[in-house]
């Protein structure tokens, strides 16, 4: 009991000394210029009337409506309309897309080959070679390129990714851009070479 009374007395003394310090600083700011300005500002803020708004009881429906109004006022990111396309980011996305295209094509053909006997399709090697041989030359070259380019691009982009993951091409942005263009050019040349060879 006596300890708590002593604590209360000490706290009262501190409060009265702080109050007298405030009063002295406000009365003569030249004695304590920095504290005087701060205390004057605090006194001004305490004397202004606080703005109070009545409390509104929110129901779930009014809360949802308020949230919808807030969402309508949020800025919308322009996203692709202002994005500057860069060769290294596009080639990175194309690496994933060509991988999906190659894997998806293999799964689709494998599944078709398995269900062909039940559906009455002839997907034997002889039938596929005969169907491909009956196409015009331009269609043959186009189909070969459509298969060869995703393969070569995915191969060269995978090599680029492996090298850059080891940290060898991360020195500067110009080097990353040159490597990305090298992947695009070498994959196109390799695809043309495969089309000409086969």
C-alpha positions, 0 to 999 in steps of 0.5 A: 500500500505504502509503495503504491502511494509513493509511486503515485506521489512520484508520478504526480511530481513528474506531471507537475514538473512537466506542466510547469515546464510546458507553462514556462516554455509557452510563456517565454519561448526565448528561454527554450526556443525549440521546446517553446515552439513545440509546446505552443504547437501542442497547445494550439492543437489541444485548443482546436475543436476535434472533428467528430462524426457520428458512428454508423452501424455497418451491416454486411450489405452496407460494408460490401457496398462501401467496399465496392465504392472504394474499388471503383475509385482505385487507380487501374494499372495500365499494364500492357498498354504502357509496357515496353517489350524487351527481348529477354523477357519475351524470349523467357516467356517464349521458352515456357510456351514452346515447352508447353507446345512441344510437351502438349503436342507429344501428349496429344499425339501419344493419346491419339495414337493409343485411342486410334484403333478404337476410333477407327483412325489410321495413325500408323507410320506408313499412313502418316508418311503418305499423308505428309508426302501428298502435301505441296512443297510449301506446306511441307516446309511450313509444317517442318518449320512449325515443328523445328523452330519450337524445338530449337528455340526451347533448346537454345533458350534452355541452355541460356537459362542454365548459363544465366542461372549459374550467374555467368551472363548477369553482369550487365543488361546489354549482355543479357539482351545480346544473349537473348538476341543470339538465342532468337537468331541461332534458333531460327537458323538451326530450325531452317537448317533442320528443315533443309536437312530433313 
